[in-house]
């Protein structure tokens, strides 16, 4: 009865009973006799509990009736294998609740089931899922009929080492299960199927697959349980439990156990599938709202990186943008909506659209943030867009941060305004890197507080780094320490902006960032004196002809004689309007870059607008002609008045 390893323990109990005269109980597990006479044992790791017979041995002292002295020890052995197996099943189920479904990862959850069942229940376990489950899609409800194509996502073996030699299908491989195979039968019936070497369908299934035939000849699969992975009324895949060599066959009680294990694993797999679907949808929404290709402009050279959170927090509301402005200027934007999930992404899309719209109006950075603050306040009152469990800044209110910067390559001045956002870092051409000191503004949505602009003159070739807090803030470091690390990473050798982005991410982020990260790098360029011509004009109608002549001479110096006709018309119309409706001082400026830009400024804040001139009207046609002959036109307000601009393409060649 007793295995050799238990001899010492049993004899110790015998001595104690004999010496102390007290009864004792001894429990042990003895190896199960081979279930198949003549079968060749397979060298596998010893399997505790499931392949052993449990014994309970009662020991008591035998006394001399006359003297009462102990003269011997009596024993009685009881087979408690059934009770022991039942306890072990309960223990296995209890462990399943703690070890299966620890992550929202489909393949990891499947692997946890296989790891739990080997070697305590089976010698080899495989888990195959429908491809739609891995994509997060909704499988067809109910059982799966006929032949089914599944993908191997997990398997485990009791063999020593990391390899799984019994597997006929590699991880990630596809396999088609015919209708008569145990996996297909269990999927069609919707309940576990017990099969083995004495089942003709099992033998046929093995014989129809070359790799399975070879593995069966080597390892002798003789008992198999296939159970469907079903949760919430849908079929996700199948788990197959196998015993090989001299292991005892599965019993009816084992079917009940694997059905319970598969049910718990299926819930974990379905939770992971649903999370995958929601995360995929959210990422798709988020990426559709972010810029794919940044627009062409001459003011800065840009590179960017966007990394969604690698944790279970869900997608966030980080965004960035580059917006070309009039006069070859450019706006650089980064922002972050507080919270995660679909609502944060949707709010981010609204704010990004609003920023682009307000940027097209050419508002100064502080005024733009004021309008954006009003928008966030209005969004917070839209209760239909706020889920009860959505994490917002203040009890149901939407919170967001934003950094808006406008760089002018003519003056080489960058104007910043911040709404509670982390400040940028600048690397100057001389190699010094520093954090730009901004006047901090309130978060968007707080309302009632002003935003202030900060102007910084940047030498040509300066490198700006704008980011969200996911890059510089973490549980183990505050924003100040993170900005210092960003400054140090930016101060390293700069081979290219793309390489610098990767260097910064490696220096500041772990393998799986806990929050979304947006990083925007911009190297400034400058328009030199030979690309800009400016004149101050008096408020005298007779000066219009002189303004046309000066513009023509400048175009001739630039070799742009072909653009002279349109430029003269634009200059004539805009200068005439400034003299007639504007106020001094009046200025004319031509900018030659990728396009030719004509700007006329005056001290009046009244903006012109297109209107349809009637037959006998004496005015109202000038701006209409400007709009028809140029690539675009517009107006922007400044601290000393307004500027009207018109942009036209450069002549070919």
GUVEXDREN-404613 format. One line per field, with one value per residue (C-alpha): residue in one letter; x, y, z; residue number from 1. Coordinates in steps of 0.1 Angstrom, whole numbers. Example, Ala and Ser with C-alpha at 12.3 -4.5 7.8 and 13.67 -1.06 7.14 Angstrom:
# residues 2
aa = [a, s] $
X = [123, 137] $
Y = [-45, -11] $
Z = [78, 71] $
i = [1, 2] $
***
This chain:
# residues 653
aa = [x, x, x, x, x, x, x, x, x, x, x, x, x, x, x, x, x, x, x, x, x, x, x, x, x, x, x, x, x, x, x, x, x, x, x, x, x, x, x, x, x, x, x, x, x, x, x, x, x, x, x, x, x, x, x, x, x, x, x, x, x, x, x, x, x, x, x, x, x, x, x, x, x, x, x, x, x, x, x, x, x, x, x, x, x, x, x, x, x, x, x, x, x, x, x, x, x, x, x, x, x, x, x, x, x, x, x, x, x, x, x, x, x, x, x, x, x, x, x, x, x, x, x, x, x, x, x, x, x, x, x, x, x, x, x, x, x, x, x, x, x, x, x, x, x, x, x, x, x, x, x, x, x, x, x, x, x, x, x, x, x, x, x, x, x, x, x, x, x, x, x, x, x, x, x, x, x, x, x, x, x, x, x, x, x, x, x, x, x, x, x, x, x, x, x, x, x, x, x, x, x, x, x, x, x, x, x, x, x, x, x, x, x, x, x, x, x, x, x, x, x, x, x, x, x, x, x, x, x, x, x, x, x, x, x, x, x, x, x, x, x, x, x, x, x, x, x, x, x, x, x, x, x, x, x, x, x, x, x, x, x, x, x, x, x, x, x, x, x, x, x, x, x, x, x, x, x, x, x, x, x, x, x, x, x, x, x, x, x, x, x, x, x, x, x, x, x, x, x, x, x, x, x, x, x, x, x, x, x, x, x, x, x, x, x, x, x, x, x, x, x, x, x, x, x, x, x, x, x, x, x, x, x, x, x, x, x, x, x, x, x, x, x, x, x, x, x, x, x, x, x, x, x, x, x, x, x, x, x, x, x, x, x, x, x, x, x, x, x, x, x, x, x, x, x, x, x, x, x, x, x, x, x, x, x, x, x, x, x, x, x, x, x, x, x, x, x, x, x, x, x, x, x, x, x, x, x, x, x, x, x, x, x, x, x, x, x, x, x, x, x, x, x, x, x, x, x, x, x, x, x, x, x, x, x, x, x, x, x, x, x, x, x, x, x, x, x, x, x, x, x, x, x, x, x, x, x, x, x, x, x, x, x, x, x, x, x, x, x, x, x, x, x, x, x, x, x, x, x, x, x, x, x, x, x, x, x, x, x, x, x, x, x, x, x, x, x, x, x, x, x, x, x, x, x, x, x, x, x, x, x, x, x, x, x, x, x, x, x, x, x, x, x, x, x, x, x, x, x, x, x, x, x, x, x, x, x, x, x, x, x, x, x, x, x, x, x, x, x, x, x, x, x, x, x, x, x, x, x, x, x, x, x, x, x, x, x, x, x, x, x, x, x, x, x, x, x, x, x, x, x, x, x, x, x, x, x, x, x, x, x, x, x, x, x, x, x, x, x, x, x, x, x, x, x, x, x, x, x, x, x, x, x, x, x, x, x, x, x, x, x, x, x, x, x, x, x, x, x, x, x, x, x, x, x, x, x, x, x, x, x, x, x, x, x, x, x, x, x, x, x, x, x] $
X = [0, 26, 50, 87, 89, 63, 80, 98, 67, 46, 73, 76, 38, 42, 70, 49, 19, 41, 60, 33, 3, -19, -39, -29, -39, -16, -26, -6, -9, 2, 8, -21, -15, -12, -46, -34, -17, 14, 15, 49, 53, 61, 87, 67, 67, 51, 14, 3, -32, -50, -30, -26, -48, -54, -51, -61, -44, -57, -30, -38, -19, -26, -24, -19, -53, -36, -10, -23, 11, 15, 25, 19, 4, -28, -35, -65, -63, -92, -93, -103, -95, -130, -131, -96, -104, -135, -114, -88, -115, -128, -93, -87, -119, -110, -76, -93, -112, -79, -57, -79, -89, -63, -59, -80, -60, -76, -46, -33, -66, -65, -30, -40, -65, -39, -14, -38, -50, -15, -3, -30, -58, -43, -9, -16, -42, -49, -71, -84, -106, -126, -107, -135, -129, -93, -105, -130, -159, -192, -192, -224, -247, -253, -235, -212, -222, -203, -165, -151, -118, -101, -68, -45, -39, -26, -13, 6, 24, 35, 68, 98, 111, 94, 86, 52, 62, 27, 13, 4, -5, 18, 6, -11, -17, -51, -68, -100, -119, -141, -177, -169, -139, -144, -138, -163, -188, -186, -191, -221, -237, -228, -215, -183, -175, -154, -136, -106, -87, -117, -138, -139, -144, -114, -92, -105, -98, -62, -56, -69, -41, -5, 10, -16, -8, 29, 23, -1, 24, 50, 29, -2, -32, -58, -83, -96, -121, -133, -153, -168, -158, -192, -202, -233, -249, -221, -194, -158, -138, -128, -105, -91, -77, -57, -40, -13, 8, 1, -21, -56, -85, -108, -140, -175, -167, -138, -163, -182, -149, -137, -171, -168, -132, -141, -171, -149, -123, -149, -162, -126, -120, -153, -145, -112, -129, -153, -125, -106, -136, -143, -106, -104, -134, -121, -87, -103, -123, -93, -70, -97, -97, -60, -40, -26, -4, 5, -1, 28, 41, 75, 77, 88, 100, 79, 79, 55, 47, 14, 12, -20, -20, -7, -27, -63, -72, -86, -79, -76, -81, -46, -42, -18, -20, -1, -22, -8, -17, -16, 17, 37, 30, 21, 2, 14, -12, -11, -40, -53, -89, -91, -103, -103, -127, -150, -163, -128, -119, -151, -145, -110, -123, -146, -119, -94, -121, -128, -91, -87, -118, -106, -71, -85, -100, -64, -73, -44, -35, -50, -83, -84, -81, -108, -132, -121, -128, -164, -169, -157, -181, -210, -200, -201, -237, -247, -257, -264, -227, -216, -218, -224, -191, -170, -140, -141, -123, -151, -182, -196, -177, -153, -117, -90, -56, -42, -10, -14, 17, 20, 54, 62, 92, 95, 99, 112, 89, 68, 38, 25, -6, -13, -45, -32, -8, 28, 52, 73, 110, 133, 167, 186, 211, 240, 231, 214, 180, 155, 119, 100, 86, 49, 22, 0, -36, -66, -78, -103, -138, -131, -143, -140, -102, -80, -53, -20, 4, 42, 64, 98, 122, 137, 169, 166, 171, 156, 139, 106, 92, 55, 40, 12, 16, 17, 53, 67, 44, 42, 35, 72, 80, 63, 60, 91, 113, 98, 105, 141, 145, 129, 153, 183, 170, 165, 200, 216, 229, 201, 206, 170, 137, 124, 154, 150, 114, 124, 153, 129, 104, 130, 145, 112, 87, 84, 75, 38, 29, 2, -13, -16, 14, 16, 49, 54, 88, 92, 125, 121, 129, 132, 124, 154, 154, 156, 122, 103, 96, 76, 66, 48, 21, 4, -34, -35, -53, -25, -1, -19, 0, 33, 24, 18, 51, 71, 55, 63, 99, 102, 87, 112, 140, 127, 123, 86, 75, 48, 30, 31, -4, -23, -1, -7, -45, -44, -22, -44, -76, -63, -44, -74, -97, -73, -71, -108, -121, -91, -69, -33, -7, -10, 15, 22, 42, 52, 64, 81, 81, 64, 37, 36, 17, 5, -5, -20, -25, -42, -52, -89, -105, -134, -130, -140, -163, -174, -208, -226, -225, -257, -256, -254, -233, -201, -182, -182, -163, -127, -126, -146, -118, -91, -109, -111, -75, -57, -53, -69, -75, -85, -81, -66, -68, -37, -30, -28, -56, -61, -42, -58, -38, -40, -20, -11, 9, 44, 48, 60, 98] $
Y = [0, 26, 42, 39, 76, 73, 45, 68, 87, 56, 39, 71, 69, 32, 40, 68, 46, 19, 41, 66, 43, 68, 62, 81, 85, 85, 97, 91, 89, 58, 57, 45, 12, 15, 18, 0, -34, -36, 1, 17, 44, 79, 100, 129, 149, 132, 142, 147, 139, 131, 99, 86, 66, 81, 60, 67, 44, 42, 31, 21, 4, -33, -39, -70, -77, -87, -60, -32, -28, -21, -52, -43, -18, -25, -8, -5, 11, 28, 38, 76, 83, 95, 119, 131, 137, 157, 179, 184, 194, 220, 233, 234, 254, 277, 284, 289, 318, 335, 325, 327, 360, 381, 403, 417, 398, 370, 348, 353, 342, 311, 303, 306, 279, 256, 263, 256, 222, 208, 186, 184, 174, 165, 158, 181, 210, 231, 261, 272, 302, 316, 343, 368, 365, 376, 407, 415, 409, 393, 356, 340, 331, 295, 263, 260, 235, 214, 218, 247, 266, 277, 294, 279, 306, 285, 251, 235, 202, 182, 174, 190, 222, 250, 232, 215, 184, 169, 199, 191, 228, 257, 288, 311, 283, 276, 242, 228, 204, 180, 175, 140, 152, 156, 194, 200, 176, 195, 228, 215, 200, 228, 205, 185, 154, 125, 104, 82, 55, 32, 58, 53, 90, 98, 73, 87, 123, 114, 94, 123, 147, 138, 157, 143, 108, 113, 128, 100, 73, 89, 99, 75, 98, 75, 98, 132, 157, 185, 213, 244, 278, 295, 327, 349, 326, 328, 302, 315, 283, 250, 236, 200, 181, 150, 121, 101, 70, 53, 80, 68, 77, 106, 98, 113, 135, 150, 162, 182, 197, 208, 222, 244, 254, 261, 282, 304, 307, 316, 345, 358, 354, 371, 400, 403, 401, 429, 450, 444, 455, 486, 496, 490, 512, 539, 538, 539, 570, 586, 580, 593, 625, 630, 644, 617, 639, 673, 701, 716, 749, 767, 781, 749, 714, 690, 654, 638, 606, 595, 564, 552, 540, 504, 497, 489, 526, 529, 555, 591, 625, 636, 655, 676, 696, 719, 747, 769, 806, 836, 854, 821, 818, 784, 774, 744, 728, 701, 693, 667, 659, 647, 611, 581, 563, 571, 603, 617, 609, 625, 656, 657, 657, 686, 706, 699, 710, 741, 750, 747, 768, 795, 793, 800, 832, 841, 849, 856, 826, 841, 849, 815, 798, 821, 809, 773, 777, 788, 758, 734, 750, 745, 709, 702, 712, 686, 659, 634, 631, 624, 588, 585, 566, 588, 603, 640, 668, 680, 659, 656, 685, 682, 693, 698, 713, 730, 747, 770, 786, 808, 811, 839, 831, 868, 882, 849, 854, 825, 835, 809, 807, 778, 765, 744, 725, 714, 740, 733, 728, 746, 736, 766, 764, 769, 735, 749, 735, 750, 749, 779, 799, 806, 824, 794, 797, 777, 744, 747, 745, 764, 797, 833, 835, 851, 836, 854, 854, 849, 860, 843, 852, 820, 820, 801, 764, 763, 731, 732, 701, 702, 672, 660, 651, 613, 618, 637, 627, 593, 578, 578, 613, 647, 671, 691, 661, 648, 681, 680, 646, 658, 688, 664, 641, 670, 683, 652, 649, 657, 637, 641, 650, 615, 600, 626, 616, 580, 590, 610, 582, 556, 579, 589, 560, 524, 496, 501, 537, 541, 572, 584, 603, 630, 645, 673, 685, 716, 731, 768, 783, 820, 842, 864, 900, 891, 873, 901, 937, 962, 999, 1024, 1043, 1077, 1079, 1096, 1081, 1093, 1069, 1038, 1042, 1044, 1013, 994, 1006, 996, 961, 957, 967, 942, 914, 922, 919, 885, 873, 871, 894, 869, 876, 914, 918, 900, 915, 951, 945, 931, 959, 985, 971, 965, 998, 1017, 1000, 1008, 1045, 1048, 1028, 1023, 1045, 1053, 1039, 1019, 993, 971, 939, 913, 879, 854, 819, 788, 813, 850, 868, 904, 920, 955, 966, 996, 1008, 1001, 970, 969, 939, 938, 911, 899, 910, 907, 940, 950, 963, 1000, 998, 1017, 995, 960, 943, 947, 920, 897, 901, 895, 863, 851, 858, 846, 813, 826, 858, 867, 891, 889, 912, 925, 947, 978, 971, 945, 930, 919, 893, 876, 846, 835, 807, 814, 812, 779, 775] $
Z = [0, 11, -13, -3, 4, 32, 51, 76, 84, 90, 112, 132, 140, 149, 174, 190, 194, 209, 232, 243, 242, 223, 190, 159, 123, 92, 58, 26, -12, -31, -68, -89, -107, -144, -161, -192, -187, -208, -216, -218, -191, -204, -187, -174, -143, -113, -111, -75, -61, -94, -101, -66, -43, -9, 22, 58, 83, 119, 145, 181, 209, 217, 254, 276, 292, 324, 329, 306, 290, 253, 236, 200, 175, 155, 121, 98, 63, 46, 10, 10, -26, -35, -6, -13, -50, -41, -18, -45, -70, -46, -40, -78, -83, -55, -71, -105, -91, -81, -110, -141, -155, -137, -168, -195, -221, -241, -247, -212, -197, -219, -208, -171, -176, -192, -165, -137, -152, -158, -142, -115, -139, -173, -190, -219, -223, -254, -257, -292, -299, -327, -346, -340, -303, -307, -327, -299, -322, -311, -321, -334, -304, -295, -304, -334, -360, -385, -390, -372, -377, -345, -336, -310, -283, -253, -244, -216, -210, -180, -197, -181, -197, -215, -247, -253, -273, -274, -294, -330, -336, -328, -309, -333, -358, -373, -374, -388, -366, -385, -372, -357, -337, -299, -300, -328, -311, -278, -296, -315, -284, -261, -234, -225, -244, -230, -256, -258, -277, -277, -295, -333, -339, -318, -337, -370, -359, -349, -382, -404, -392, -399, -370, -345, -357, -351, -316, -307, -317, -295, -264, -267, -260, -245, -227, -238, -225, -248, -233, -249, -237, -235, -216, -217, -244, -269, -279, -277, -284, -269, -243, -247, -217, -225, -206, -221, -214, -181, -166, -155, -178, -170, -151, -151, -122, -142, -168, -141, -130, -164, -172, -142, -150, -186, -175, -153, -179, -205, -184, -182, -219, -227, -204, -221, -255, -246, -232, -265, -285, -265, -264, -302, -308, -285, -301, -336, -325, -309, -339, -363, -343, -342, -372, -395, -416, -404, -429, -449, -436, -436, -401, -382, -389, -368, -356, -332, -312, -298, -274, -260, -224, -220, -188, -183, -178, -213, -240, -229, -243, -252, -285, -305, -337, -360, -377, -404, -399, -421, -427, -427, -389, -373, -342, -321, -298, -272, -248, -225, -213, -178, -176, -199, -222, -251, -235, -230, -266, -279, -258, -271, -307, -299, -284, -313, -338, -318, -316, -354, -359, -335, -350, -385, -371, -360, -324, -300, -278, -246, -264, -280, -246, -232, -260, -254, -217, -225, -248, -221, -196, -221, -227, -190, -189, -215, -191, -219, -227, -192, -178, -141, -135, -158, -139, -144, -126, -104, -98, -133, -148, -177, -171, -197, -201, -232, -244, -274, -291, -322, -338, -363, -385, -395, -360, -346, -316, -302, -281, -255, -235, -211, -195, -167, -190, -184, -198, -229, -230, -255, -267, -281, -309, -284, -267, -236, -227, -203, -193, -207, -178, -185, -166, -155, -163, -149, -163, -191, -176, -144, -159, -147, -146, -173, -194, -201, -230, -227, -256, -262, -289, -304, -325, -358, -352, -317, -308, -289, -270, -262, -244, -222, -185, -193, -205, -175, -146, -129, -95, -86, -99, -100, -130, -120, -119, -151, -169, -157, -172, -204, -205, -200, -227, -251, -244, -259, -295, -320, -352, -364, -349, -354, -336, -308, -303, -298, -275, -253, -250, -241, -214, -198, -203, -191, -216, -210, -201, -175, -193, -228, -241, -268, -278, -304, -314, -335, -348, -357, -390, -399, -429, -436, -448, -485, -481, -465, -478, -458, -463, -441, -461, -454, -455, -489, -519, -542, -525, -540, -573, -555, -534, -566, -581, -550, -550, -587, -581, -553, -573, -601, -576, -565, -601, -598, -626, -637, -604, -608, -624, -597, -570, -583, -582, -547, -534, -551, -536, -501, -497, -511, -485, -457, -467, -472, -442, -419, -397, -396, -393, -426, -436, -466, -464, -490, -479, -503, -491, -505, -516, -521, -494, -495, -462, -455, -419, -404, -369, -374, -359, -384, -406, -443, -457, -491, -504, -537, -555, -574, -609, -601, -570, -571, -547, -532, -561, -550, -524, -547, -573, -547, -536, -572, -583, -551, -534, -502, -482, -447, -418, -384, -354, -336, -306, -329, -353, -381, -410, -443, -462, -496, -506, -542, -556, -569, -607, -620, -619] $
i = [1, 2, 3, 4, 5, 6, 7, 8, 9, 10, 11, 12, 13, 14, 15, 16, 17, 18, 19, 20, 21, 22, 23, 24, 25, 26, 27, 28, 29, 30, 31, 32, 33, 34, 35, 36, 37, 38, 39, 40, 41, 42, 43, 44, 45, 46, 47, 48, 49, 50, 51, 52, 53, 54, 55, 56, 57, 58, 59, 60, 61, 62, 63, 64, 65, 66, 67, 68, 69, 70, 71, 72, 73, 74, 75, 76, 77, 78, 79, 80, 81, 82, 83, 84, 85, 86, 87, 88, 89, 90, 91, 92, 93, 94, 95, 96, 97, 98, 99, 100, 101, 102, 103, 104, 105, 106, 107, 108, 109, 110, 111, 112, 113, 114, 115, 116, 117, 118, 119, 120, 121, 122, 123, 124, 125, 126, 127, 128, 129, 130, 131, 132, 133, 134, 135, 136, 137, 138, 139, 140, 141, 142, 143, 144, 145, 146, 147, 148, 149, 150, 151, 152, 153, 154, 155, 156, 157, 158, 159, 160, 161, 162, 163, 164, 165, 166, 167, 168, 169, 170, 171, 172, 173, 174, 175, 176, 177, 178, 179, 180, 181, 182, 183, 184, 185, 186, 187, 188, 189, 190, 191, 192, 193, 194, 195, 196, 197, 198, 199, 200, 201, 202, 203, 204, 205, 206, 207, 208, 209, 210, 211, 212, 213, 214, 215, 216, 217, 218, 219, 220, 221, 222, 223, 224, 225, 226, 227, 228, 229, 230, 231, 232, 233, 234, 235, 236, 237, 238, 239, 240, 241, 242, 243, 244, 245, 246, 247, 248, 249, 250, 251, 252, 253, 254, 255, 256, 257, 258, 259, 260, 261, 262, 263, 264, 265, 266, 267, 268, 269, 270, 271, 272, 273, 274, 275, 276, 277, 278, 279, 280, 281, 282, 283, 284, 285, 286, 287, 288, 289, 290, 291, 292, 293, 294, 295, 296, 297, 298, 299, 300, 301, 302, 303, 304, 305, 306, 307, 308, 309, 310, 311, 312, 313, 314, 315, 316, 317, 318, 319, 320, 321, 322, 323, 324, 325, 326, 327, 328, 329, 330, 331, 332, 333, 334, 335, 336, 337, 338, 339, 340, 341, 342, 343, 344, 345, 346, 347, 348, 349, 350, 351, 352, 353, 354, 355, 356, 357, 358, 359, 360, 361, 362, 363, 364, 365, 366, 367, 368, 369, 370, 371, 372, 373, 374, 375, 376, 377, 378, 379, 380, 381, 382, 383, 384, 385, 386, 387, 388, 389, 390, 391, 392, 393, 394, 395, 396, 397, 398, 399, 400, 401, 402, 403, 404, 405, 406, 407, 408, 409, 410, 411, 412, 413, 414, 415, 416, 417, 418, 419, 420, 421, 422, 423, 424, 425, 426, 427, 428, 429, 430, 431, 432, 433, 434, 435, 436, 437, 438, 439, 440, 441, 442, 443, 444, 445, 446, 447, 448, 449, 450, 451, 452, 453, 454, 455, 456, 457, 458, 459, 460, 461, 462, 463, 464, 465, 466, 467, 468, 469, 470, 471, 472, 473, 474, 475, 476, 477, 478, 479, 480, 481, 482, 483, 484, 485, 486, 487, 488, 489, 490, 491, 492, 493, 494, 495, 496, 497, 498, 499, 500, 501, 502, 503, 504, 505, 506, 507, 508, 509, 510, 511, 512, 513, 514, 515, 516, 517, 518, 519, 520, 521, 522, 523, 524, 525, 526, 527, 528, 529, 530, 531, 532, 533, 534, 535, 536, 537, 538, 539, 540, 541, 542, 543, 544, 545, 546, 547, 548, 549, 550, 551, 552, 553, 554, 555, 556, 557, 558, 559, 560, 561, 562, 563, 564, 565, 566, 567, 568, 569, 570, 571, 572, 573, 574, 575, 576, 577, 578, 579, 580, 581, 582, 583, 584, 585, 586, 587, 588, 589, 590, 591, 592, 593, 594, 595, 596, 597, 598, 599, 600, 601, 602, 603, 604, 605, 606, 607, 608, 609, 610, 611, 612, 613, 614, 615, 616, 617, 618, 619, 620, 621, 622, 623, 624, 625, 626, 627, 628, 629, 630, 631, 632, 633, 634, 635, 636, 637, 638, 639, 640, 641, 642, 643, 644, 645, 646, 647, 648, 649, 650, 651, 652, 653] $
***
